[in-house]
Amino acid sequence: MSNEETELAPRQPRPSPIRRALGGVAIVLGLLAATTVASPATAASPYQRGPNPTAASIAATTGPFAIASITVPRGNGFGGGVIYYPTSTSQGTFGGIAISPGLNGTWSGISWLGPRLASQGFVVFGIETNNLNDSPTSRGTQLLAALDYLTQRSSVRSRLDANRLAVMGHSMGGGGALDAALRRPTLKATIGNAPHLPSGSLANDRVPTLIYAMQNDTLVTPARLTSLYNTIPAATERAYIEVTGAGHNYIGQPSTTLARTMIPWLKIFIDSDTRYAPFLCPLNDRSGIRQYRNSCPLI
């Protein structure tokens, strides 16, 4: 006590034993209530699918769901494609993802993504574009048309939750995915892999966005994608991953580095599955990753 506080307060009467006992009970109850508020139970997402994830499970070439596929002919606003889907619906419906290849590319060039993602508990639609040289804007339109087909007319529409959809793409297809997100902010997630977006701005982006850059990409450089990433509003969840030593077409071969980062992103935002958040926040396994930026915590 300081010198200014040396004067003693008047003596107060001692409380009775009963009052002291009741006061003690009140303190204990208050502490219990405070503990309950400070440490609330985390409720599982109703869209949670599959077993508890591990570092090995998100890097595995095959996830826990058995899958099948169907081919879709040209038409419906896009160039056809292949749908991959879990064969069992015992856990409920699944979120959907439409993916576009890049300039002069076809789905076969990145088709490893179909079974890899579907076996983790998604319906995946790898599309062909109307023309090999379609612009990012055209590819964005086709991705949205593919999602509409997937949820409204496809033979697997009953397996889908039309309110939990995402888009992805490579190069011009990646730009198309970002363009689609700008036009349909109700999407749950978007991923651009070395994306080419002519406008160079995501200032109106409201969809959780993951951008991949490739260290040795001379077509869509990391510097260009860093600038694009920096235009995403602070209120929008976002992440930027630069892959070490990779070139523009790195996505053309199966990649554990891509899979173990994109799977948590899709699970977090399509399925609201908090079990996957620790794989990105923080990113403990930085092997193969030169730079990582994020808006953690993501959920």
N, C-alpha and C positions, 0 to 999 in steps of 0.2 A: 504494500500500500504506500502511496506517495505521502510526502509530508503534509500536503493539503488535505489528506483524507484520514488524518489520525483521530478525529473526533469520533467517539463510539456512538452507535445508534442506540436509541432507547431499547431496553430489554423487552422482548415480546413474550407473552405467556406461552408456556409449552403446550403443544396440542395433546389431547387425550390419547391413550393407547389405541382406541377404536379409530380415531381420526387418522393417526399415523398409519394404521394398517390399511385403511381405505386409500390413503394417499399412495402407499406402496403399490397396491393393486393397480391404481390408475396409471402409475409410472410404467409398470410392466406392460399393461395393455397398450399404452402409448408407444412404447418401444416396439412391441410386436406390430402395431399398425404401421409405424414408420418403416420397419423392415419390409413389410409386405408391399408398400408403395414403392420403395427403392429398388426392389428386385422382383418385378412382375414376371409371371410365367410367360414365355414366348410361345404363342399359339402357332401350330403348324399351318402352313398355307393349304387351303382346300384344293389347290392345284398341284401340290407336291406329288411327284411321281418317281417311283423307283426307290432303291435302298439308299441308305446314307452314303454320300459320296466320299471318296478318298482321292489322294493324289494319284494313285494307280488307276482308279476307275475313270477319271476324267481324261487320262492320257491313253486309255486302252483303245485299240482299234475297233472293238465291238463293245457296245454298252449292254445293259441288262435286259433289253427288250428284243424279242424275236421280231423280225420285220419281213415285209413282202413289198412288192413294187408293181405298179401298173404304168403302161405307156399311154400318153395322151396325144392325140393327133393334132396337127396344125389347125388353128382356128381359135375362136373365142377371144381374139384380140392379141394373141401371141403365137409363137411358132411351135407350140406343142411342148413336150417334155416328158419327164418321168416323175411319178409320185412315189415316195417311200413312206411306209407307215407301220407302226407297231401292230402286230396281229391281234393282240389281246386288248380289250377295253375294260378289263376287270377293275382297273383303278380309276376309270372315268375317261373323259375326253382329253384330247391333247391340243397343245398350241400348234399353230402352223407357221411355216417359214417358206417364203419363195426366194429363189436364188437365181441370179442372172450371170452368164459368162460375159467376158469382155469383148472388145473390138476384134472381129474376125475369129472369135472363139465360139465353140459349141459346148453344150453341157458335158459331153464326154471328156473334155479337157480338165474339168474340175469335179467330176462325178463322184470322187471318193467322199465328198462332203455328204452326199445323200444318205448312204447307209450308216456313216459314222454318227451323224446327228440324229437320224431317226431311231437308231438303237438306244439312244439316250432318253427317248420319250417325246419325240416331236413328229408331226407329219411334215415332210419336207418335199417341196416341189421344185425340182431343178428344171428350169425352162430353157427352151430354145427361143431365140429372138426371131422376129419377122424377117430381118435382114442382118447379115453379118456386120454391117457397118452402121447399124442403128445408133443414134445419138444417146447420150445419157438420159435426156428428157424422154425420148421414145422408150428407152428401156425401163424408166420409172413407170411410165404408163402401162407397159406390158406386165411389170411385176404386180401392179395393183389389179390389173385384169386377171392375172393368174390367181391372186388371192380370192377374188370374187368368184372365179370358176371353182376354186378349191372348196370354198365354203357353201356355195349355192347349187352347183350342178355336178360336181364330181361324185364318183361312186363311193368315196370315202368321207363324204361330208358329215355323216352321222358320227364319225370319230373325232370331229374337230370342234373346238370352241371358237366360234367366229369372233369372239371378243378378245382373243389372245393371239395376235398375229405379228409377224416380223418380216423384214426383208433384208437380203444380203446380196452382195455381188462383187465381182472383180473388175478392176480397171473401169471401163465405161459402164459395166454392169454395177460396179461399186458406186459410181456417180449416180447411176439410175436408182440405186437403193436409197441414197441420200436424198435425191430429188423426190422419190416417192414418200419419204418420211416428211419432207417439207409440205407436201400436198395432202397427206393423210396423218395428221398429228395424233390420231387415236391408236396408231400402231404402238406396240409395246417395246419394240427394239429395232435397231438397224445396225448393220455392220458393213463398212466399206473396206475392201481389201485393195490397197493401192488405188483408191478411187479417183477417177477423173471427173471433176465437177466444174464445168466451164465458168459458172458464176463466181466460184471461189469464195462463197459465203454461206454460212449456216446460221446467220443471225436470227432467223425465224424458226430454228429447229426446236421442237418441243418433245422429240422422241429420244429416249436414251440411246446414245450413239457411241459406237466403238470404231475407231479408225486404225487400220494397220498400215504402217509405212515399211518399206524395204530399204535397208541401208544402202545397197548398191543400185537402186532403181534410178535410172537416168531419164525415164519417161515421166513418171510422177514422183518427183524427188521428195525426200523427207522434209526438206525445208518448205516446200510448197504445202505439204500436208500438215506441218506444224502450224503454218499460217491459217490453214483452213480450220484446224482444231481450235485455234484461239478465237475464232469467230462464234463458236457455240456459246449461247447464253449461259451465265453462271447458274441459272435455275435449272438447267437441263443436265441430267446425269450423263457423264461422258468419260471416255478413256482413250488414250493414244498409246499404241505399242509399235516400236520400231524393231524389226527382226534383224538380228546380226547377220551380216554377210549375204543377205538375200537380194535377189534381183526382182524385176517387175513380175515375172511369171512364176514366182516361188510357189504360189498356191496350186500350181498344176500337179504337184506331187503330194501324197499324204504327209502331213506335218503334225507332229505331236505338239510343237510350240503353238501352232494355231489352235488345235483342238482343245488343249488344256486351258486356253484362255477364252475362246469363244463359247465353249459349252457352259461355263459358269455365267457368262454374260447373258446368254439366252435363258438359262434356268432362273436367274435372279429376276429378270424383267418380264419374261413370258409367264413363268410359273409362280412368281413372287416367293421363290424358295430361298429362304435365308440360310439354308445349310451350305449354299455355294458361295456366300459372300466372303468367307475367310480365304478363298483361293485367289481373290483379287484385291482384297483389302486386309492386310498388305499382300503384295505379290511376293511370296516367299521364294518361289522357284524362278529365278531370273535367267536360267540357262537359255541361251539362244535369243535373249532379249537385250537390246542395246539401250533402249530408253523406254520408260513407262511413266505416263502422266495419267491422272485420274481425278475424279471428284468424290473420292471416298469420304465418308461411308456411302455406299451405293444404295442401301436399302435400310 
